[in-house]
Amino acid sequence: KPKGDGNLQTVSLKLPNMTWGGCARSVKNALNGVNGVVQIETNPTDNSCVFKAPSGLNVEKTLNEIAEAGNKHIQGWELSGK
């Protein structure tokens, strides 16, 4: 489960389909479209993405919706980290 930090939770992901800078930009653009998501950091070298989201946001549902909408770089996501 993502950790809560006040009204924000920190979410750490592994994105196996994010393999280069263009993929990372696509992921950032998709997450920027989610209301309240901030501090998005992507690293295509180790397929990681960390961001802060409102604690009330259903992260799993949101990521699935982005993937189902056709963002292939988010497809196959999994939560990682602490």
Contacts in CASP RR format, 6 or more apart in sequence:
PFRMAT RR
TARGET T0000
AUTHOR 0000-0000-0000
METHOD contacts of the structure
MODEL  1
KPKGDGNLQTVSLKLPNMTWGGCARSVKNALNGVNGVVQIETNPTDNSCV
FKAPSGLNVEKTLNEIAEAGNKHIQGWELSGK
2 9 0 8 1.000
2 10 0 8 1.000
2 11 0 8 1.000
2 12 0 8 1.000
2 53 0 8 1.000
2 59 0 8 1.000
2 79 0 8 1.000
3 9 0 8 1.000
3 10 0 8 1.000
3 82 0 8 1.000
4 10 0 8 1.000
4 55 0 8 1.000
5 52 0 8 1.000
6 55 0 8 1.000
7 54 0 8 1.000
7 55 0 8 1.000
8 38 0 8 1.000
8 52 0 8 1.000
8 53 0 8 1.000
8 54 0 8 1.000
8 55 0 8 1.000
9 52 0 8 1.000
9 53 0 8 1.000
9 54 0 8 1.000
9 55 0 8 1.000
9 56 0 8 1.000
9 57 0 8 1.000
9 59 0 8 1.000
10 50 0 8 1.000
10 51 0 8 1.000
10 52 0 8 1.000
11 50 0 8 1.000
11 51 0 8 1.000
11 52 0 8 1.000
11 53 0 8 1.000
11 59 0 8 1.000
11 79 0 8 1.000
12 48 0 8 1.000
12 49 0 8 1.000
12 50 0 8 1.000
12 79 0 8 1.000
12 80 0 8 1.000
12 81 0 8 1.000
12 82 0 8 1.000
13 48 0 8 1.000
13 49 0 8 1.000
13 50 0 8 1.000
13 63 0 8 1.000
13 77 0 8 1.000
13 78 0 8 1.000
13 79 0 8 1.000
13 80 0 8 1.000
14 47 0 8 1.000
14 48 0 8 1.000
14 77 0 8 1.000
14 78 0 8 1.000
14 79 0 8 1.000
14 80 0 8 1.000
15 23 0 8 1.000
15 27 0 8 1.000
15 42 0 8 1.000
15 47 0 8 1.000
15 48 0 8 1.000
15 49 0 8 1.000
15 73 0 8 1.000
15 74 0 8 1.000
15 76 0 8 1.000
15 77 0 8 1.000
16 47 0 8 1.000
16 76 0 8 1.000
17 23 0 8 1.000
17 72 0 8 1.000
17 73 0 8 1.000
17 74 0 8 1.000
17 75 0 8 1.000
17 76 0 8 1.000
18 24 0 8 1.000
18 26 0 8 1.000
18 27 0 8 1.000
18 42 0 8 1.000
18 44 0 8 1.000
18 47 0 8 1.000
18 49 0 8 1.000
18 73 0 8 1.000
18 74 0 8 1.000
19 44 0 8 1.000
19 47 0 8 1.000
20 44 0 8 1.000
21 42 0 8 1.000
21 44 0 8 1.000
22 44 0 8 1.000
23 44 0 8 1.000
23 73 0 8 1.000
24 42 0 8 1.000
24 43 0 8 1.000
24 44 0 8 1.000
24 49 0 8 1.000
24 73 0 8 1.000
26 71 0 8 1.000
26 73 0 8 1.000
27 40 0 8 1.000
27 42 0 8 1.000
27 49 0 8 1.000
27 71 0 8 1.000
27 73 0 8 1.000
27 74 0 8 1.000
28 40 0 8 1.000
28 42 0 8 1.000
30 66 0 8 1.000
30 71 0 8 1.000
30 73 0 8 1.000
30 74 0 8 1.000
31 37 0 8 1.000
31 40 0 8 1.000
31 49 0 8 1.000
31 51 0 8 1.000
31 66 0 8 1.000
32 40 0 8 1.000
34 53 0 8 1.000
34 57 0 8 1.000
34 62 0 8 1.000
34 66 0 8 1.000
35 54 0 8 1.000
36 53 0 8 1.000
36 54 0 8 1.000
36 57 0 8 1.000
37 51 0 8 1.000
37 52 0 8 1.000
37 53 0 8 1.000
37 54 0 8 1.000
37 57 0 8 1.000
38 51 0 8 1.000
38 52 0 8 1.000
38 53 0 8 1.000
39 50 0 8 1.000
39 51 0 8 1.000
39 52 0 8 1.000
40 49 0 8 1.000
40 50 0 8 1.000
40 51 0 8 1.000
41 49 0 8 1.000
41 50 0 8 1.000
41 51 0 8 1.000
42 48 0 8 1.000
42 49 0 8 1.000
43 49 0 8 1.000
48 80 0 8 1.000
53 59 0 8 1.000
53 62 0 8 1.000
59 79 0 8 1.000
60 79 0 8 1.000
63 74 0 8 1.000
63 77 0 8 1.000
66 74 0 8 1.000
67 74 0 8 1.000
67 75 0 8 1.000
67 76 0 8 1.000
67 77 0 8 1.000
END
